[in-house]
């Protein structure tokens, strides 16, 4: 019986290797789905979930309710139409501490373009590392990892009426497994209008044309297939209100998608003193279904000034209802 088993294994070594590849790829997909489902339960299984987690410690600390926020550190991620309100050049680098060996990192730069415009660029990097690769016999094949990246460039101009429009061009690259990658260019459009000095209203359409197209022919040969995973198309409207006497800021967003989801977000920011700002919010308030779990957020900014330079440290604490521990987001920035 031992000889038969050995002979069988030798005859099927090629098939076993291929099954091992399929098993490893399946593990990658499962862990990526875990990353996605924790991100947003309703559309977490859809492509590009990493790009819907938020951007930076300030935005995530305010529950990502920044569609209409025109004060403070301005980035084109949430709504490119806010960029004309940027008063200074702003650069930031962010890293996240997440459960399940996930990574989430950001880099961004924004600046005003005189007289009535603004520009912003950034990178989002995410992935899952230390994946335990196994073949169909359960034997280790070595550690695996996946990565997803977005590079964006946003521009916006403000009209004489105060109304502004903006566009965000986004390049996606996803490395799932050896010889299994996907790239695509997507678009965001945004608009914003101030109502008096305290209230602003904003709206966006996000991830137009965004999708991943997978071709596994290099991996599986004639058994390979071509598959397209489209990103959910997101529609967001938001409002931001500056409290009197510089007491702070309150923001509110509602986001719908072509997947028939509807969620709300609310955020608040309070300047404790000139050097310290506190913030908090509630993300993922599901307006259609129950049981998906809201995501409370908290954070702060500590800043100082050196002539024309103002370095700052930003921190966000995000409770993930389906993860074993909370998410910690730390940003280092400078305004100049």
SVG drawing of the C-alpha trace seen along z (x, -y; Angstrom):
<svg xmlns="http://www.w3.org/2000/svg" viewBox="-34 -86 44 88">
<polyline fill="none" stroke="black" stroke-width="0.4" points="0.0,0.0 2.9,-2.3 4.3,-1.6 0.9,-2.4 0.7,-5.7 4.1,-6.7 3.4,-5.8 0.2,-7.7 1.9,-10.8 4.6,-10.6 2.0,-10.3 0.0,-13.2 2.8,-15.5 1.9,-18.0 -1.7,-18.0 -0.8,-18.4 1.4,-21.4 -1.4,-23.0 -3.8,-22.3 -1.3,-23.8 -1.4,-27.0 -5.2,-27.0 -5.2,-26.4 -2.8,-29.3 -4.8,-31.5 -7.9,-30.6 -6.3,-31.5 -5.3,-34.9 -8.9,-35.5 -10.4,-34.4 -8.1,-36.7 -8.7,-39.6 -12.5,-39.0 -11.9,-39.2 -10.1,-42.6 -13.0,-43.7 -15.8,-42.5 -14.4,-44.3 -14.1,-47.4 -17.8,-47.8 -19.9,-44.8 -22.6,-45.6 -20.4,-46.0 -17.2,-44.5 -17.2,-41.6 -17.0,-44.0 -13.7,-45.1 -11.7,-48.0 -12.9,-47.7 -9.5,-49.0 -10.1,-52.4 -13.4,-52.8 -11.9,-52.6 -11.1,-56.3 -8.0,-58.5 -5.7,-59.7 -6.2,-60.1 -8.2,-63.2 -10.8,-61.9 -11.1,-58.5 -11.2,-60.1 -14.3,-62.1 -15.9,-58.9 -15.1,-59.8 -17.8,-62.5 -15.7,-65.0 -17.7,-65.5 -18.4,-69.1 -15.6,-70.0 -13.5,-73.0 -11.5,-73.8 -8.3,-72.4 -6.2,-69.9 -7.6,-69.6 -7.2,-66.4 -9.0,-65.6 -9.8,-62.0 -13.3,-62.7 -14.4,-65.4 -12.1,-67.0 -14.3,-70.1 -13.0,-71.2 -9.5,-71.9 -10.0,-75.6 -10.5,-76.2 -6.9,-75.0 -5.0,-77.9 -1.6,-76.4 0.5,-73.6 0.0,-70.4 1.9,-67.1 1.2,-64.0 2.3,-60.4 0.1,-57.9 0.4,-54.3 -2.2,-52.0 -2.0,-49.3 -4.7,-46.7 -5.6,-43.2 -5.2,-40.1 -1.8,-41.1 -3.4,-43.8 -1.5,-47.0 -2.9,-50.4 -0.7,-53.3 -1.3,-56.8 0.8,-59.6 -0.7,-62.9 0.1,-66.4 -2.3,-69.3 -1.8,-73.0 -3.9,-76.0 -3.5,-77.1 -4.2,-80.9 -6.5,-82.5 -9.4,-80.0 -8.3,-76.4 -6.5,-73.6 -4.6,-70.4 -4.1,-67.2 -2.2,-64.0 -1.9,-60.8 -1.2,-57.1 -3.1,-54.4 -1.3,-51.2 -2.9,-48.1 -2.5,-44.4 -2.4,-41.2 1.0,-39.6 2.2,-36.4 -0.5,-34.3 0.3,-30.6 0.5,-29.0 -0.4,-25.3 -0.7,-22.8 -3.6,-20.4 -1.9,-17.9 -1.6,-20.5 2.1,-20.9 3.6,-24.4 4.5,-26.2 5.9,-29.4 4.4,-32.7 2.2,-34.7 1.0,-38.3 -1.4,-40.4 -1.3,-44.2 -3.7,-46.8 -2.7,-50.4 -4.3,-53.5 -2.6,-56.6 -4.8,-59.7 -4.5,-63.2 -7.3,-65.7 -8.0,-69.2 -10.8,-71.6 -11.8,-75.2 -14.1,-77.6 -16.5,-79.7 -17.3,-83.4 -20.6,-82.3 -18.6,-80.3 -19.7,-77.0 -16.8,-74.6 -16.4,-71.5 -13.6,-69.0 -12.3,-65.7 -10.2,-63.0 -8.3,-60.6 -7.4,-57.3 -5.0,-54.6 -5.6,-51.2 -3.1,-48.3 -3.9,-45.0 -1.4,-42.2 -3.3,-39.1 -0.8,-36.3 2.1,-35.4 1.1,-36.5 -2.3,-37.5 -2.6,-41.3 -5.1,-43.9 -4.9,-47.6 -7.5,-50.2 -8.1,-54.0 -11.3,-55.3 -12.8,-58.7 -14.5,-60.7 -16.5,-63.9 -17.4,-66.4 -19.3,-69.6 -19.5,-72.0 -21.4,-75.1 -21.2,-77.4 -24.4,-78.5 -23.4,-81.6 -20.3,-81.6 -21.0,-78.6 -22.7,-76.0 -21.4,-74.1 -23.0,-71.4 -21.2,-68.9 -21.8,-65.9 -19.7,-63.3 -19.9,-60.4 -17.1,-58.0 -15.4,-55.1 -16.8,-55.7 -15.2,-53.1 -13.3,-51.5 -12.9,-47.7 -10.4,-44.8 -10.1,-42.6 -8.4,-39.3 -6.7,-37.1 -5.4,-33.8 -4.1,-32.3 -0.5,-32.9 -1.1,-30.9 -3.3,-28.1 -2.6,-28.1 -5.6,-26.9 -7.7,-26.5 -7.3,-30.2 -10.2,-32.5 -10.9,-36.3 -13.1,-37.8 -14.2,-41.4 -14.9,-42.7 -16.5,-46.1 -16.3,-48.6 -19.5,-49.8 -20.5,-53.2 -20.9,-55.5 -23.1,-58.6 -22.5,-60.9 -24.1,-64.1 -22.8,-65.9 -23.1,-69.0 -20.7,-70.7 -21.5,-73.4 -19.0,-75.6 -20.3,-76.2 -20.3,-79.9 -17.4,-81.4 -15.0,-78.8 -16.5,-76.2 -15.9,-73.5 -17.3,-71.7 -20.1,-69.2 -20.4,-67.2 -22.9,-64.7 -22.8,-62.4 -25.2,-60.1 -23.8,-57.5 -25.7,-55.4 -24.4,-52.9 -25.5,-51.0 -25.6,-47.9 -28.6,-49.4 -26.8,-50.2 -27.5,-53.4 -25.3,-54.5 -24.8,-57.6 -21.8,-59.1 -21.6,-61.9 -18.4,-63.6 -17.5,-66.4 -14.3,-68.3 -13.6,-70.5 -10.5,-72.8 -9.6,-72.3 -6.8,-74.8 -4.9,-76.2 -2.5,-73.3 -4.9,-70.5 -8.0,-69.4 -10.3,-66.6 -12.6,-64.7 -15.0,-61.8 -17.8,-60.3 -19.9,-57.3 -19.3,-55.6 -21.4,-53.0 -24.8,-53.8 -26.9,-51.5 -30.2,-53.1 -31.6,-50.0 -30.4,-46.9 -29.6,-45.8 -26.7,-43.8 -23.8,-45.2 -22.5,-47.2 -21.7,-50.9 -18.1,-52.0 -17.4,-54.6 -14.3,-56.7 -12.2,-59.0 -9.1,-61.0 -7.0,-64.1 -4.4,-66.4 -1.4,-67.9 0.3,-70.7 3.0,-73.4 4.4,-76.2 7.9,-77.2 7.7,-80.4 5.8,-79.4 6.0,-75.7 3.4,-73.9 4.1,-70.2 1.4,-68.0 0.6,-64.5 -2.8,-63.1 -4.3,-60.0 -7.5,-58.0 -9.0,-55.1 -11.6,-53.2 -13.6,-50.4 -14.1,-47.6 -17.2,-45.5 -16.1,-42.4 -12.3,-42.5 -10.4,-41.2 -9.0,-44.6 -9.5,-48.3 -7.8,-50.1 -5.1,-52.7 -4.3,-55.3 -1.3,-57.7 -0.5,-60.6 2.5,-62.9 2.0,-66.1 3.3,-69.6 1.6,-72.7 3.7,-75.3"/>
</svg>
